[in-house]
Amino acid sequence: MLFELLFLIYLLPVVFLFVLLLRFARFLIVNVFRTAIWIIKKSFVLLWKGLVLLAVVTVGNITANRNQTDSGRY
């Protein structure tokens, strides 16, 4: 009887700390995955915006050069 009581008294804080540690580990894992997904999404958005900017600059450069060379002919 006394052994079980002492065992319970010593074991409860250990179990409590173990549960807190598990909750913290779960919190870290979830946040790491959320951050990774956010970084992947942002990188694709920035890559797409960069490709659109490159296309716009290229088309604008071609148009500007064409108008400059054609203006002397007419």
DOTI-386168 format. One record per residue: x, y, z negated of N, C-alpha, C, O in turn; residue in one letter; residue number from 1. Coordinates in Angstrom, 2 decimals, padded with zeros to 5 digits. Example, Ala and Ser with C-alpha at 12.3 -4.5 7.8 and 13.67 -1.06 7.14 Angstrom:
! DOTI-386168
+---------+---------+---------+---------+---------+---------+---------+---------+---------+---------+---------+---------+------+-----+
:      nu :      nv :      nw :     cau :     cav :     caw :      cu :      cv :      cw :      ou :      ov :      ow : type : seq :
+---------+---------+---------+---------+---------+---------+---------+---------+---------+---------+---------+---------+------+-----+
:  013.19 : -005.69 : -007.80 :  012.30 : -004.50 : -007.80 :  013.20 : -003.30 : -007.80 :  014.24 : -003.32 : -008.46 :    A :   1 :
:  012.85 : -002.25 : -007.08 :  013.67 : -001.06 : -007.14 :  012.90 :  000.03 : -007.87 :  013.41 :  001.14 : -008.04 :    S :   2 :
+---------+---------+---------+---------+---------+---------+---------+---------+---------+---------+---------+---------+------+-----+
//
This chain:
! DOTI-386168
+---------+---------+---------+---------+---------+---------+---------+---------+---------+---------+---------+---------+------+-----+
:      nu :      nv :      nw :     cau :     cav :     caw :      cu :      cv :      cw :      ou :      ov :      ow : type : seq :
+---------+---------+---------+---------+---------+---------+---------+---------+---------+---------+---------+---------+------+-----+
:  000.82 : -001.19 :  000.00 :  000.00 :  000.00 :  000.00 :  000.86 :  001.26 :  000.00 :  000.64 :  002.17 :  000.80 :    M :   1 :
:  001.83 :  001.30 : -000.87 :  002.69 :  002.47 : -000.95 :  003.57 :  002.59 :  000.30 :  003.84 :  003.69 :  000.78 :    L :   2 :
:  004.00 :  001.44 :  000.81 :  004.83 :  001.45 :  002.01 :  004.07 :  002.04 :  003.18 :  004.61 :  002.85 :  003.93 :    F :   3 :
:  002.81 :  001.65 :  003.35 :  002.01 :  002.18 :  004.45 :  001.79 :  003.68 :  004.31 :  001.81 :  004.40 :  005.30 :    E :   4 :
:  001.58 :  004.14 :  003.10 :  001.37 :  005.56 :  002.88 :  002.63 :  006.36 :  003.20 :  002.57 :  007.39 :  003.87 :    L :   5 :
:  003.77 :  005.87 :  002.73 :  005.03 :  006.55 :  003.05 :  005.33 :  006.50 :  004.54 :  005.80 :  007.48 :  005.13 :    L :   6 :
:  005.07 :  005.37 :  005.14 :  005.28 :  005.22 :  006.58 :  004.41 :  006.21 :  007.35 :  004.88 :  006.82 :  008.31 :    F :   7 :
:  003.16 :  006.36 :  006.94 :  002.25 :  007.29 :  007.59 :  002.70 :  008.73 :  007.39 :  002.64 :  009.54 :  008.32 :    L :   8 :
:  003.15 :  009.05 :  006.19 :  003.61 :  010.42 :  005.91 :  004.84 :  010.76 :  006.75 :  004.95 :  011.89 :  007.23 :    I :   9 :
:  005.73 :  009.83 :  006.93 :  006.93 :  010.09 :  007.72 :  006.65 :  010.01 :  009.22 :  007.33 :  010.66 :  010.01 :    Y :  10 :
:  005.68 :  009.23 :  009.61 :  005.43 :  009.02 :  011.03 :  004.58 :  010.12 :  011.65 :  004.73 :  010.40 :  012.84 :    L :  11 :
:  003.70 :  010.74 :  010.90 :  002.83 :  011.77 :  011.46 :  003.59 :  012.95 :  012.07 :  003.26 :  013.35 :  013.18 :    L :  12 :
:  004.58 :  013.52 :  011.41 :  005.32 :  014.61 :  012.06 :  006.07 :  014.17 :  013.31 :  006.19 :  014.92 :  014.28 :    P :  13 :
:  006.56 :  012.94 :  013.30 :  007.25 :  012.43 :  014.47 :  006.29 :  012.30 :  015.64 :  006.62 :  012.68 :  016.77 :    V :  14 :
:  005.11 :  011.77 :  015.39 :  004.10 :  011.64 :  016.44 :  003.67 :  013.02 :  016.92 :  003.49 :  013.23 :  018.12 :    V :  15 :
:  003.51 :  013.95 :  016.00 :  003.12 :  015.31 :  016.37 :  004.17 :  015.96 :  017.27 :  003.83 :  016.57 :  018.28 :    F :  16 :
:  005.44 :  015.82 :  016.91 :  006.50 :  016.38 :  017.75 :  006.59 :  015.68 :  019.10 :  006.85 :  016.32 :  020.12 :    L :  17 :
:  006.36 :  014.38 :  019.11 :  006.37 :  013.64 :  020.37 :  005.25 :  014.11 :  021.30 :  005.46 :  014.25 :  022.50 :    F :  18 :
:  004.07 :  014.35 :  020.74 :  002.95 :  014.84 :  021.54 :  003.26 :  016.24 :  022.07 :  002.98 :  016.53 :  023.23 :    V :  19 :
:  003.84 :  017.08 :  021.23 :  004.22 :  018.42 :  021.69 :  005.27 :  018.35 :  022.80 :  005.21 :  019.12 :  023.77 :    L :  20 :
:  006.21 :  017.45 :  022.66 :  007.24 :  017.28 :  023.69 :  006.63 :  016.79 :  025.00 :  007.02 :  017.25 :  026.07 :    L :  21 :
:  005.69 :  015.87 :  024.92 :  005.02 :  015.39 :  026.13 :  004.22 :  016.50 :  026.81 :  004.22 :  016.62 :  028.03 :    L :  22 :
:  003.54 :  017.31 :  026.01 :  002.77 :  018.43 :  026.58 :  003.70 :  019.43 :  027.25 :  003.38 :  019.95 :  028.32 :    R :  23 :
:  004.84 :  019.70 :  026.64 :  005.81 :  020.63 :  027.23 :  006.39 :  020.06 :  028.52 :  006.57 :  020.80 :  029.50 :    F :  24 :
:  006.68 :  018.77 :  028.54 :  007.20 :  018.13 :  029.75 :  006.16 :  018.19 :  030.87 :  006.50 :  018.47 :  032.02 :    A :  25 :
:  004.91 :  017.94 :  030.54 :  003.85 :  018.03 :  031.55 :  003.72 :  019.45 :  032.07 :  003.55 :  019.66 :  033.27 :    R :  26 :
:  003.80 :  020.42 :  031.18 :  003.74 :  021.83 :  031.56 :  004.87 :  022.17 :  032.53 :  004.66 :  022.84 :  033.54 :    F :  27 :
:  006.09 :  021.71 :  032.21 :  007.23 :  021.99 :  033.08 :  007.07 :  021.34 :  034.45 :  007.34 :  021.98 :  035.47 :    L :  28 :
:  006.64 :  020.09 :  034.47 :  006.50 :  019.38 :  035.74 :  005.45 :  020.04 :  036.62 :  005.66 :  020.23 :  037.82 :    I :  29 :
:  004.31 :  020.39 :  036.03 :  003.24 :  021.04 :  036.80 :  003.72 :  022.37 :  037.35 :  003.46 :  022.69 :  038.51 :    V :  30 :
:  004.41 :  023.16 :  036.54 :  004.87 :  024.46 :  037.01 :  005.97 :  024.35 :  038.06 :  006.05 :  025.18 :  038.96 :    N :  31 :
:  006.81 :  023.34 :  037.95 :  007.84 :  023.14 :  038.98 :  007.18 :  022.79 :  040.32 :  007.58 :  023.31 :  041.35 :    V :  32 :
:  006.16 :  021.92 :  040.30 :  005.47 :  021.60 :  041.54 :  004.72 :  022.79 :  042.10 :  004.72 :  023.00 :  043.31 :    F :  33 :
:  004.07 :  023.58 :  041.24 :  003.38 :  024.78 :  041.71 :  004.36 :  025.76 :  042.34 :  004.07 :  026.34 :  043.39 :    R :  34 :
:  005.51 :  025.94 :  041.72 :  006.52 :  026.85 :  042.26 :  007.07 :  026.34 :  043.59 :  007.28 :  027.12 :  044.51 :    T :  35 :
:  007.29 :  025.05 :  043.69 :  007.79 :  024.48 :  044.94 :  006.77 :  024.66 :  046.06 :  007.14 :  025.03 :  047.18 :    A :  36 :
:  005.51 :  024.42 :  045.78 :  004.47 :  024.60 :  046.80 :  004.38 :  026.07 :  047.19 :  004.22 :  026.38 :  048.37 :    I :  37 :
:  004.48 :  026.98 :  046.22 :  004.42 :  028.41 :  046.51 :  005.60 :  028.83 :  047.39 :  005.43 :  029.61 :  048.32 :    W :  38 :
:  006.79 :  028.31 :  047.10 :  007.98 :  028.65 :  047.89 :  007.84 :  028.12 :  049.31 :  008.20 :  028.81 :  050.26 :    I :  39 :
:  007.31 :  026.91 :  049.47 :  007.12 :  026.35 :  050.81 :  006.12 :  027.18 :  051.60 :  006.35 :  027.48 :  052.77 :    I :  40 :
:  005.00 :  027.55 :  050.97 :  004.01 :  028.37 :  051.66 :  004.59 :  029.71 :  052.07 :  004.40 :  030.15 :  053.20 :    K :  41 :
:  005.28 :  030.36 :  051.16 :  005.86 :  031.67 :  051.45 :  006.91 :  031.58 :  052.55 :  007.01 :  032.48 :  053.39 :    K :  42 :
:  007.69 :  030.52 :  052.56 :  008.71 :  030.39 :  053.60 :  008.08 :  030.20 :  054.97 :  008.58 :  030.75 :  055.96 :    S :  43 :
:  006.98 :  029.44 :  055.06 :  006.31 :  029.30 :  056.34 :  005.67 :  030.61 :  056.79 :  005.70 :  030.94 :  057.97 :    F :  44 :
:  005.10 :  031.36 :  055.85 :  004.51 :  032.66 :  056.19 :  005.58 :  033.61 :  056.70 :  005.39 :  034.28 :  057.71 :    V :  45 :
:  006.71 :  033.67 :  056.00 :  007.79 :  034.55 :  056.43 :  008.40 :  034.10 :  057.75 :  008.76 :  034.94 :  058.58 :    L :  46 :
:  008.51 :  032.80 :  057.96 :  009.02 :  032.29 :  059.24 :  008.09 :  032.68 :  060.37 :  008.55 :  033.10 :  061.44 :    L :  47 :
:  006.78 :  032.54 :  060.17 :  005.81 :  032.91 :  061.19 :  005.88 :  034.41 :  061.48 :  005.86 :  034.81 :  062.65 :    W :  48 :
:  005.97 :  035.24 :  060.44 :  006.06 :  036.68 :  060.64 :  007.35 :  037.04 :  061.38 :  007.36 :  037.95 :  062.21 :    K :  49 :
:  008.43 :  036.35 :  061.08 :  009.69 :  036.59 :  061.79 :  009.59 :  036.22 :  063.25 :  010.12 :  036.94 :  064.11 :    G :  50 :
:  008.93 :  035.11 :  063.56 :  008.76 :  034.72 :  064.96 :  007.89 :  035.71 :  065.71 :  008.17 :  036.04 :  066.87 :    L :  51 :
:  006.83 :  036.19 :  065.07 :  005.97 :  037.20 :  065.71 :  006.75 :  038.48 :  065.93 :  006.63 :  039.09 :  067.00 :    V :  52 :
:  007.54 :  038.91 :  064.97 :  008.35 :  040.11 :  065.12 :  009.36 :  039.94 :  066.25 :  009.57 :  040.87 :  067.03 :    L :  53 :
:  009.98 :  038.79 :  066.34 :  010.94 :  038.52 :  067.41 :  010.25 :  038.58 :  068.77 :  010.80 :  039.14 :  069.72 :    L :  54 :
:  009.06 :  038.00 :  068.88 :  008.33 :  038.03 :  070.14 :  007.94 :  039.46 :  070.51 :  008.05 :  039.85 :  071.67 :    A :  55 :
:  007.48 :  040.24 :  069.53 :  007.07 :  041.62 :  069.80 :  008.27 :  042.46 :  070.22 :  008.17 :  043.26 :  071.15 :    V :  56 :
:  009.39 :  042.29 :  069.56 :  010.59 :  043.05 :  069.92 :  011.08 :  042.65 :  071.31 :  011.49 :  043.51 :  072.09 :    V :  57 :
:  011.04 :  041.37 :  071.62 :  011.47 :  040.91 :  072.94 :  010.57 :  041.45 :  074.04 :  011.06 :  041.95 :  075.05 :    T :  58 :
:  009.26 :  041.36 :  073.85 :  008.33 :  041.88 :  074.85 :  008.48 :  043.39 :  074.98 :  008.46 :  043.92 :  076.09 :    V :  59 :
:  008.63 :  044.09 :  073.87 :  008.83 :  045.53 :  073.92 :  010.11 :  045.91 :  074.62 :  010.15 :  046.89 :  075.36 :    G :  60 :
:  011.17 :  045.16 :  074.40 :  012.44 :  045.43 :  075.05 :  012.35 :  045.18 :  076.55 :  012.86 :  045.97 :  077.35 :    N :  61 :
:  011.70 :  044.10 :  076.93 :  011.53 :  043.80 :  078.36 :  010.69 :  044.89 :  079.03 :  011.02 :  045.34 :  080.12 :    I :  62 :
:  009.62 :  045.30 :  078.36 :  008.75 :  046.34 :  078.91 :  009.49 :  047.67 :  079.01 :  009.35 :  048.37 :  080.02 :    T :  63 :
:  010.25 :  048.03 :  078.01 :  010.98 :  049.30 :  078.04 :  012.04 :  049.29 :  079.13 :  012.22 :  050.29 :  079.82 :    A :  64 :
:  012.73 :  048.18 :  079.30 :  013.76 :  048.12 :  080.35 :  013.14 :  048.11 :  081.74 :  013.70 :  048.69 :  082.66 :    N :  65 :
:  011.99 :  047.46 :  081.89 :  011.34 :  047.41 :  083.19 :  010.85 :  048.80 :  083.59 :  011.02 :  049.20 :  084.74 :    R :  66 :
:  010.26 :  049.53 :  082.67 :  009.77 :  050.87 :  082.98 :  010.92 :  051.81 :  083.29 :  010.77 :  052.71 :  084.11 :    N :  67 :
:  012.05 :  051.63 :  082.65 :  013.19 :  052.50 :  082.88 :  013.78 :  052.27 :  084.26 :  014.15 :  053.23 :  084.93 :    Q :  68 :
:  013.89 :  051.02 :  084.71 :  014.48 :  050.74 :  086.01 :  013.50 :  051.02 :  087.14 :  013.91 :  051.40 :  088.23 :    T :  69 :
:  012.19 :  050.85 :  086.88 :  011.21 :  051.09 :  087.94 :  010.94 :  052.57 :  088.16 :  010.48 :  052.95 :  089.23 :    D :  70 :
:  011.21 :  053.42 :  087.18 :  010.87 :  054.84 :  087.33 :  011.75 :  055.51 :  088.37 :  011.32 :  056.50 :  088.97 :    S :  71 :
:  012.93 :  055.03 :  088.61 :  013.81 :  055.63 :  089.61 :  013.43 :  055.24 :  091.02 :  013.78 :  055.96 :  091.96 :    G :  72 :
:  012.72 :  054.16 :  091.21 :  012.38 :  053.69 :  092.56 :  011.18 :  054.42 :  093.13 :  011.08 :  054.56 :  094.35 :    R :  73 :
:  010.27 :  054.89 :  092.28 :  009.04 :  055.44 :  092.83 :  009.01 :  056.91 :  092.75 :  008.04 :  057.54 :  093.17 :    Y :  74 :
+---------+---------+---------+---------+---------+---------+---------+---------+---------+---------+---------+---------+------+-----+
//
